[in-house]
């Protein structure tokens, strides 16, 4: 009998890392500098606390029940309460996708296609993502595995080229001088990892679910390493005060690069391509979670139907903000709500499971 295909620990690590590295890349160093000054690298590292608190209950419960949170939630807190939370998760991911695509469109029309209507940019990436979502969980993971080296490795190459230009004086004092803003900075530092929630639908198809937690943690740490290197590079070259004034400091950093005595000068073009792939993989996971959640709510297993159904509504929501500043304000509020929901709900289910001693033994 032919064995059903499964995902290895290494593959899960890549999916989690690929999912966490997305839209925030361009502005992330500025957010960290505004909140912690030279303490930005330390603040970046502290951002993994949130995803760790989310991964622990998701992986423990996923192993105990052998299913996703959309399924075992009903067994733990009842059908109607679980459906309420599933609906909230669906609404969160739907809004996250829409505002993420709007941010993508704002950047693309401001930096690359200045005469192109923003609707065209958003529609194109929406169509690409919607088509990609018409696949099962295994093929979803393979798409991440395919794009991972094209987004991470070139980025590391660019940072490596920048190393001689980094001044350690721009990174001192290590603890920073703006501690009162660390609270808001923690939200910004945690936000890129919220899509690691995707692990809940991947655990049932893992070859060794007992390694789910380790896989998730390695994936988060790999993504955190990339963000940390990026923040150190930007602050090391520009300093904190200059970084705060730059709208997209990472993009500006790529524009300052050249190789071979001016033979290769347009690194920003290469960086935009890398960033596009990073945006796609993150939004792909968001879209897939929304599609999956909608299917569970309306009891439909055909992802082709739910992904196509969502498409026009996502476009409408993406076009609602009247200005880029409005989009940013909405995204800030959504990130705060997302942390409460995506961390709080799994922890609540884990507490119910432990108190009520519900769930089967861990699946190996």
N, C-alpha and C positions, 0 to 999 in steps of 0.2 A: 504494500500500500504506500502511495506517495505521501511523504511527510509535508504537512502544511508549512509554508514559509513563515519564518519568524524574524524578529529583530534582535541583534546582539547588543551587548552593553556598549560597545564602541559606536554603533549606529545611533543609539539613543543619545549618547554624549554629543555627537555631531548635530543631531536634530535640535537639541536644547540650545546649543551654542549658536547655531544658525538662526534660530527663532529669536534669540535675545538681542541680536545685533542688527538694528534696523534704522528707523526714521531718525532716532535721536542722535545719530552719529555726528551730524553737522553741527549741532548746537550744544551737545553734551558738555564739552569743556567750559563753555561760557556759563552754563547753569551751575557747574561745580565751583567755578571761580567766584561767581556772584554770592554764593552761599558760604564759602569757606576760605576765600583768598588762596594763600599758599597751602592751606590744608586740604585743597581739592583732591589730591591723590588719596589721602586718608578717608575722605568722605566717599570717594568712589568705591573703595574697598568695603566700607560699611553698608553699601547698598545691597550686598548679598544677604543681609540678615532677613529681609522680607521674603525673598524666594526660598530661603532655607526653611523658614516657618511654614511656607506653603507646601514645599516638597515633602516634608516629614509626614504630615497626615495623608497627603495624596498617595504617596508610595506605600505607606503602611496599610491603608484601607484598600488600595488597588490590589495588593498582594492577598489580603484576607478574603476579599470578595471576588477577585478575578474578573472585575468589570470596571467601568468608568464611574465617575462621581454622579453622572446623570442617571445611572441605574441603581447603584447601592444607596443613593440618597433616599429613595422611596422606602427601602427596607429599614433604614435607620430612623427617619423622622416622619414617616407617613407619606402617603401619596400626594395629598394636596399641598402640604408644606414644602415637600421636595419639588413639586412642579412650580411653586412660587419662586423658589430659589433658582431653579433651572431657567425660568423666564427672566429673572434678574440677570443671570449669567448671559443669556442670549441678548438682552438689551445692552448690557455692558460691551460685549464683543462687537455688536452691530455698530454702536456709537464709536467704539475705538477704531474699527475699520474705516468708517466714514471720515472721521476727523484725521486719521492717519493719511488717507488718500488725499484729503484736502491740503494737508501740510506738504505732501509730495508735490501736488499740483502747484502750490504757491512757490515752492523752491524752484521747480523746473521752469516755470514761466518767468521767474525773476532772474535766473542765472543762465539758462540755456536757450529756451524758446520764448523770447520776450514778445514776439508778435503772434504767438499761438494762443488761442483761447484756452483758458484753464480747463474748460469742460472736455476738450479733446484729450488732454494729458490724463485726466482722471478716468475718462471712459476707456481709454486704451489699456491702462494697467488694471482696471476693474475687469475688463473682458478677459485678459490674460489670466488673472487670478481666479475668476469664476470658472473658466475652462479647466484649470489645473485642479480645482476642488472637486471635479467630477470623478474622483478616484477613491479607492479604499485606503485605509490607514497605512497599509504596507507601501503602496505606490506613492502616497503622500510623503512618506519618509524617504523613499528613493530620490524624489525630486530635491529634497533638502541635501541629501548626500551628494548629488550631482553638482549643485551650485556652490557648495561650501568652499572648495578650494579656490574658486574664481572670485570669491568675495573676501576671504580671510588672508590668503597668501599674498596677493598684491598689496593689501593694506599694510601687512607686516613689512613688506619690502620698502614701501614708502617711508615708514617709521625708521627702518634701519638706515636708510640714506640720510635721514635727518639727525641721527645720533651725534655727529660731530658739532652740530650747531646748538645743541642744548646746553644752557648755562645752569649749573646747579644753584647759583645764587638766586635765580628766579623761583626756586622751589623752597626757599627758606623764609621763615621757620616752618618746620614740617607740620606743626599743629595749627598753623594759620592764625589769623588775628580777627576773625569775624564769627566767633562761636555762637552768637545769639541767633544766627540765621541757619544753623545746622538742621533745625527741625524741618523747614521747608526744603532744604537741600537733600535730606534723607528721602523725601518723597520722590524727588527728581532722580536720585541715585538708584532707587528701587524700581521705578516705573519701567525701564527697559526690560526687566526680567519677568514682568507679569505674564507674558505669553508662555512662560515655561509651564503654565497650567496645561499645556498641550500633552504633558506626560500622562495625564489621567486617561487619555484614550489610546495610549501606546502600550501601557503596562500589560493589558490583556493579550497582546501579540508578541510580547518579549519571550525569548527562548529561556531566560532565567529571570523571572520577576523578582526573585530575592535580591537581585543587584540593581533594582530600579532606583533606590535612593542614592546609591553610589554613582549611578549613571547620571542622575539629575544634578547632583552636587558637582561632579566633574564638568558637566556641560556649563553650569552657571559660572564655575571658577574660570573656565577657558574664556568665556565671554567677558567676564570681569577683568581678566588679564589684558584683553584687547582694549577695553575701555580705559584701563589704568595706564597702559602704554600711550594711548592717544592723549589723555589728559596731561601726562608728564611731558610729552613732546610739544604740545601746544603751549603750556605754561613755561616750559624750559626755553622756548624760542621767543615768545612774545612777552612773557611776564603776566601777572594777574590783571593789572590795570588795563593793559592793551587788549587782553583777551575779553574783558567785560564789554569793550566797545565794539567788538566784531560780532556781526550778526551770525555768521557761519565760520567760526575760527578754524575748524578742520579743513574746510574748503580753501580758505585763505592760505593755510599752511601748505597745501598741495600746490597752489599757484606759485609759491615762492621757490619751488624746486626746479632744478635743471641738471642735466647730465651731459657729459661729453663736451664740455665747453660750449654749451648752447645748442648741441645737436638735438637734444630732446628737452623742450622747454614747457610743453603744455601738459603737465602732470594733472592739472585740474580736470582735463577731459577724461583721463584714465580714472581719476577718482570719482567722477560723476557716474561712470559706468559701474564701478564697484559699489557705490552708494545705491544705485538703482537695484542691483541684485540683492543688497542687504535689505532694502525696503520691501522688495517682492517677497523674500523668504519670511520676514516678520509678518507682513500683511496676509500672506498665504496661510500662516498658522492661525491668525485672528479670524480670517474668513472661514477656515475649515472648522474652527471651534463654533462659530456662529451657525454654520450650516449643520453641523452635527447636533448642536443643542436644539435647533429648530426641528430637526427630524425626530428627536426624542420627545419633544413637547407635543407634536401633532401625530406621533406614532407613524412616521414615514421613514423607511430605511434607504430610500433612493436619494443619494446625495446629488445626483444630477438635477432632480426636481427642486430640492431646497436651495441649491446654489444659484440656479437660474431665477428662482422666485425672488431671492434677496437682491439681485442685481439692480433693478430700477430704484428700489427704496434706498439702497446705499448711495446711489448717485444723487438722489434728491436731498438726503441728509448732508452729504458732503458739500453741496452748493448752498446750504442755508446760511452759514456764517458770512457776514457782509464784508469782513476785513480779516487780514492775517492776525491782527491783535485779538479779535474776537475768537478766532480759532484757538489761539494760544491760551486764552482765559478758560475756554471750555475744556480744553485738553488738560489743563492744570487741575480743574475740579474733577474731571473724570478719572485722572490718575489717583487722586485721593480716595474717591469712591471705590476704585478698582482694588486698591490695597486692602481696604476694609473687607470687601466682598470676597476676593480671591484668597485672602489669608484667613479671614474669620470663619467663613463657611466650612472649609475643610477641617479647621481646628474644632469647630462645633460638632461635626460629624464624628471626629475621632474621639471626642469626649463622650458622646452618646454611645459609641461602640464599646469603649472601655468600661463605662459604668454599667451598661446593659449586657456586657459580655456577648455582643453579637458579632457574627462573622465566622467564617470557616477558618481552618488553619491556613497558614501561609501557603500559597501556590508556589511550587518550585519549577 
